[in-house]
């Protein structure tokens, strides 16, 4: 009702203390409390009288009947709400009992493949090959055309394995060289 905060109440109290004085301040607050209590009691009494009058005239029952007649269920709007909620959650890639046409099936396959790629990327696994409805013929391996430069350059062969040299026999041992200055 009234939007009075603590700071406003403090300001009112300080002003009342200055204007009324410390001697009469408790009596003033007591009188103010009695006045607010009487106002609340009158408000409650008025509300009760209005409720009793509404019950006697049958306004409450009429209001309840009117609410019941205009409810969503009686007007068929609850079925509309359910259908709208179901449509919002509909996903064509999910299987249904009705047969799918070729365009819907292609869309469903495409979305399933995209979902599989996303999962593979998140998992860090290599991307799976997309499954196609028709088996595709494997293309023949392409051969590089023969060029003149290929004929000029010799073909590289695999490097030969290095083997340890055979140990020479004692008879075939070479003589040690003489160092300079030695004879």
Order of alpha helices (4+ residues) and beta strands (2+ residues): alpha-alpha-alpha-alpha-alpha-alpha-alpha
